[in-house]
């Protein structure tokens, strides 16, 4: 088995951006990049709809600069756990923007959502609170992350969050418990800090497990048709590969090829703050509305 560092979520990518309240907005379609700037999401913020238990940290003073990526939360310069609940600085910067892309597909959906590489568990409980008709199934490889997910689950008391489960995406035959078809799968900040086989196995799993209208949402930095989308992403990619030659920013063209080989299609590439994207992978013949 490969080391546990292979499969994690919620990492800090492409430098850092000081934290600002998510209710602050810029004009629609305008983002400051990740090179020393702030970012916020345009449109209706989660401050208008979200429960209080995750709003308070976002309104706190800005954090000091964080590492460019995190291998294990609670270490690598990230905050220690409070009552077992690890806190990912990247969560406070990206959860609102990610939700804006997920909401058109999940806000009124029913069924089961599997998150791969749930990290601290903060994304799972946040989105579960907004989607009471969905049952969220968090997963990770790190024992410390699984403990944090359970702590967040207990803290929030959400009935639609299942106990965390250990899933290793380096295993080609991976599955989830209790099994069956999924309404959606979510994978945040995993593919660039894992070997290529994790991308292969994630997308193959989506081909097996998504229902007819299901979608896989993958968040992170990506190249587009062989080219980096910003100088900071190119530098970040080089730093990843210097640390581990099996890591690196993946190319949407390669991921689209994997999708096609598994009966899927790359239906949408949604721009995100800080030179990131959400890839929306769906069954062949289904398309997604682009959010720009």
C-alpha positions as CSV (number, residue, x, y, z in Angstrom):
1,X,0.0,0.0,0.0
2,X,1.2,3.5,-0.8
3,X,1.7,5.9,2.1
4,X,-1.4,7.6,3.5
5,X,-0.2,10.9,2.1
6,X,-1.4,9.8,-1.3
7,X,-5.1,10.6,-0.7
8,X,-6.1,13.7,1.1
9,X,-8.5,16.6,0.6
10,X,-8.9,20.3,1.4
11,X,-5.3,21.1,0.7
12,X,-4.1,24.7,0.2
13,X,-3.2,25.2,-3.4
14,X,-1.5,27.7,-5.6
15,X,-0.1,29.9,-2.8
16,X,-2.5,31.5,-0.3
17,X,-5.2,34.1,-0.1
18,X,-6.0,35.9,3.2
19,X,-9.4,34.9,4.4
20,X,-12.3,37.3,4.0
21,X,-16.0,36.9,4.8
22,X,-17.8,34.9,2.2
23,X,-20.6,37.5,2.1
24,X,-18.2,40.0,0.5
25,X,-18.7,40.0,-3.2
26,X,-17.0,41.2,-6.4
27,X,-18.9,42.0,-9.6
28,X,-20.0,38.8,-11.3
29,X,-17.3,37.1,-13.2
30,X,-14.4,39.0,-11.7
31,X,-11.9,37.2,-9.5
32,X,-8.6,38.2,-8.1
33,X,-6.0,35.6,-8.7
34,X,-4.0,33.6,-6.2
35,X,-0.8,35.7,-6.5
36,X,-1.1,37.5,-3.2
37,X,-4.7,38.6,-3.5
38,X,-8.0,38.0,-1.8
39,X,-10.8,36.0,-3.4
40,X,-14.6,35.9,-2.7
41,X,-17.5,34.4,-4.6
42,X,-19.9,36.6,-6.6
43,X,-23.6,36.1,-5.9
44,X,-25.5,35.0,-2.9
45,X,-23.2,34.0,-0.1
46,X,-23.7,31.1,2.3
47,X,-24.0,33.7,5.1
48,X,-27.7,34.0,4.0
49,X,-28.5,30.3,4.3
50,X,-25.9,28.5,6.3
51,X,-26.0,27.4,10.0
52,X,-24.1,29.3,12.6
53,X,-21.7,26.6,13.5
54,X,-19.4,27.2,10.5
55,X,-20.0,30.9,10.0
56,X,-18.1,32.1,13.1
57,X,-14.6,31.0,11.9
58,X,-15.0,32.9,8.6
59,X,-15.7,36.1,10.4
60,X,-12.6,35.9,12.5
61,X,-9.4,37.9,11.7
62,X,-7.5,36.8,8.7
63,X,-5.1,33.9,9.2
64,X,-1.4,34.2,8.7
65,X,0.0,32.7,5.5
66,X,-0.6,29.0,5.2
67,X,1.5,26.3,3.5
68,X,1.0,25.8,-0.3
69,X,-0.5,22.4,0.3
70,X,-1.3,20.2,3.3
71,X,-0.5,16.5,3.6
72,X,-2.1,15.9,7.0
73,X,-4.4,18.4,8.8
74,X,-3.4,19.2,12.3
75,X,0.2,19.0,11.1
76,X,2.1,20.8,8.3
77,X,1.5,24.2,9.9
78,X,-2.3,23.9,10.0
79,X,-4.3,24.5,13.2
80,X,-4.5,21.7,15.7
81,X,-7.8,20.0,16.4
82,X,-10.4,21.6,18.7
83,X,-12.4,18.8,20.4
84,X,-11.2,16.5,17.6
85,X,-12.5,18.8,14.8
86,X,-9.6,19.7,12.5
87,X,-9.9,23.0,10.7
88,X,-8.7,23.4,7.1
89,X,-7.9,27.0,6.2
90,X,-8.7,26.3,2.5
91,X,-12.2,25.3,3.5
92,X,-13.0,28.9,4.6
93,X,-11.8,30.2,1.3
94,X,-13.4,27.7,-1.1
95,X,-16.6,26.2,0.3
96,X,-18.9,29.0,-0.8
97,X,-17.5,29.0,-4.4
98,X,-17.8,25.3,-4.6
99,X,-21.4,25.3,-3.4
100,X,-22.3,27.8,-6.1
101,X,-21.3,25.1,-8.7
102,X,-22.9,22.2,-6.9
103,X,-26.2,23.9,-6.0
104,X,-27.8,23.7,-9.4
105,X,-27.3,19.9,-9.4
106,X,-27.7,19.1,-5.7
107,X,-29.9,21.7,-3.9
108,X,-33.2,19.8,-4.8
109,X,-31.7,16.3,-5.3
110,X,-32.4,13.1,-3.4
111,X,-30.2,10.1,-2.8
112,X,-26.6,9.5,-1.8
113,X,-23.5,11.6,-2.2
114,X,-20.1,10.1,-1.7
115,X,-17.2,12.4,-0.9
116,X,-13.7,11.0,-1.6
117,X,-10.9,12.4,0.4
118,X,-13.1,14.4,2.8
119,X,-10.1,15.7,4.8
120,X,-11.4,17.5,8.0
121,X,-15.0,16.8,7.1
122,X,-16.0,20.5,7.0
123,X,-17.2,20.4,3.3
124,X,-19.4,17.3,4.0
125,X,-21.2,18.8,7.0
126,X,-21.6,22.2,5.4
127,X,-23.2,20.8,2.2
128,X,-25.3,18.3,4.1
129,X,-26.9,21.1,6.1
130,X,-28.0,22.7,2.8
131,X,-29.3,19.4,1.2
132,X,-31.6,17.6,3.7
133,X,-32.9,15.2,1.1
134,X,-29.4,13.9,0.4
135,X,-27.4,11.5,2.6
136,X,-23.7,12.4,2.5
137,X,-21.1,9.7,2.9
138,X,-17.7,11.1,3.8
139,X,-14.5,9.1,3.3
140,X,-10.7,9.4,3.7
141,X,-7.6,7.3,4.1
142,X,-5.9,9.1,7.0
143,X,-7.1,7.9,10.5
144,X,-6.7,11.5,11.8
145,X,-9.0,12.8,9.2
146,X,-11.6,10.0,9.8
147,X,-11.6,11.0,13.5
148,X,-12.1,14.7,12.6
149,X,-15.0,13.9,10.2
150,X,-16.7,11.9,13.0
151,X,-16.1,14.8,15.4
152,X,-17.7,17.3,13.0
153,X,-20.5,14.9,12.4
154,X,-21.2,14.6,16.1
155,X,-20.8,18.4,16.6
156,X,-23.3,19.3,14.0
157,X,-25.7,16.5,14.8
158,X,-26.8,16.2,11.2
159,X,-28.9,13.1,10.6
160,X,-28.0,13.0,6.8
161,X,-24.3,12.5,7.4
162,X,-23.2,8.9,7.5
163,X,-20.3,7.7,9.6
164,X,-17.0,8.2,7.8
165,X,-15.5,5.2,6.0
166,X,-12.0,4.4,4.9
167,X,-11.6,4.4,1.1
168,X,-8.2,3.9,-0.6
169,X,-8.3,5.2,-4.2
170,X,-5.1,3.4,-5.0
171,X,-7.2,0.2,-5.0
172,X,-8.7,-0.3,-8.5
173,X,-11.6,-2.3,-7.0
174,X,-12.5,0.2,-4.3
175,X,-16.2,0.5,-3.3
176,X,-18.3,2.3,-0.7
177,X,-20.6,1.1,2.1
178,X,-23.4,0.2,1.9
179,X,-22.9,0.3,-1.9
180,X,-25.3,0.9,-4.8
181,X,-25.7,3.8,-7.2
182,X,-24.9,7.3,-6.3
183,X,-26.6,10.7,-7.1
184,X,-23.2,12.4,-7.0
185,X,-19.5,12.0,-6.0
186,X,-17.3,14.9,-4.8
187,X,-13.6,15.0,-4.7
188,X,-11.8,18.2,-3.5
189,X,-8.1,18.9,-3.8
190,X,-7.0,15.3,-4.2
191,X,-5.8,14.6,-7.7
192,X,-2.7,16.8,-7.7
193,X,-1.3,15.3,-4.5
194,X,-1.8,11.7,-5.5
195,X,-0.4,9.3,-8.2
196,X,-2.1,9.1,-11.6
197,X,-3.7,5.8,-10.6
198,X,-5.9,7.7,-8.1
199,X,-7.3,9.7,-11.0
200,X,-7.8,6.5,-13.0
201,X,-9.5,4.7,-10.1
202,X,-11.7,7.7,-9.1
203,X,-13.1,8.1,-12.6
204,X,-13.5,4.3,-13.1
205,X,-15.4,4.2,-9.9
206,X,-17.7,7.0,-11.1
207,X,-18.4,4.9,-14.2
208,X,-19.4,2.0,-12.0
209,X,-21.3,3.8,-9.3
210,X,-23.1,6.9,-10.7
211,X,-26.7,6.6,-11.5
212,X,-28.1,7.6,-14.9
213,X,-28.2,11.3,-14.0
214,X,-25.3,11.2,-11.6
215,X,-22.3,13.5,-11.7
216,X,-18.8,13.5,-10.3
217,X,-17.5,16.9,-9.2
218,X,-13.7,17.3,-9.0
219,X,-12.2,20.5,-7.6
220,X,-8.6,21.6,-7.8
221,X,-6.0,23.2,-10.1
222,X,-5.9,21.8,-13.7
223,X,-4.1,22.3,-16.9
224,X,-6.3,23.0,-20.0
225,X,-5.3,21.1,-23.1
226,X,-1.7,20.8,-22.0
227,X,-1.2,24.4,-20.8
228,X,-1.2,25.9,-17.3
229,X,-3.9,28.5,-16.7
230,X,-1.6,30.8,-14.6
231,X,2.1,31.2,-13.9
232,X,1.4,30.4,-10.2
233,X,-0.1,27.0,-11.2
234,X,3.0,26.2,-13.3
235,X,5.2,27.0,-10.3
236,X,2.9,25.0,-8.0
237,X,3.0,22.0,-10.4
238,X,6.8,22.1,-10.4
239,X,7.0,22.2,-6.6
240,X,4.6,19.2,-6.3
241,X,6.7,17.2,-8.8
242,X,9.9,18.1,-7.0
243,X,8.5,16.7,-3.8
244,X,7.0,13.6,-5.4
245,X,7.4,12.8,-9.1
246,X,4.0,10.9,-9.0
247,X,2.2,14.1,-8.0
248,X,1.3,17.1,-10.2
249,X,-1.4,19.3,-11.7
250,X,-3.6,17.1,-14.0
251,X,-4.7,18.0,-17.5
252,X,-8.4,18.2,-18.3
253,X,-7.7,16.6,-21.7
254,X,-6.3,13.5,-20.0
255,X,-9.2,13.3,-17.5
256,X,-11.7,13.7,-20.4
257,X,-10.0,10.7,-22.0
258,X,-10.4,8.7,-18.8
259,X,-14.0,9.7,-18.6
260,X,-14.7,8.5,-22.1
261,X,-13.1,5.2,-21.4
262,X,-15.6,4.7,-18.6
263,X,-18.8,5.7,-20.3
264,X,-18.6,9.2,-19.0
265,X,-18.0,12.7,-20.5
266,X,-16.4,15.8,-19.2
267,X,-19.6,17.9,-19.3
268,X,-18.4,21.1,-17.8
269,X,-15.3,22.9,-16.6
270,X,-16.4,25.6,-14.1
271,X,-13.9,28.4,-13.3
272,X,-13.2,28.8,-9.6
273,X,-11.3,31.4,-7.6
274,X,-7.5,31.3,-7.3
275,X,-7.0,29.6,-10.7
276,X,-8.9,26.5,-9.8
277,X,-11.8,24.7,-11.5
278,X,-14.6,22.2,-10.9
279,X,-14.8,19.5,-13.4
280,X,-18.3,18.1,-13.9
281,X,-18.2,14.5,-15.2
282,X,-21.5,13.0,-16.3
283,X,-22.9,10.0,-18.2
284,X,-22.4,10.2,-21.9
285,X,-25.1,12.3,-23.6
286,X,-25.7,14.5,-20.6
287,X,-24.5,18.1,-20.5
288,X,-24.3,20.7,-17.7
289,X,-24.9,24.4,-17.6
290,X,-21.7,26.4,-17.6
291,X,-21.3,28.8,-14.7
292,X,-19.1,31.7,-15.6
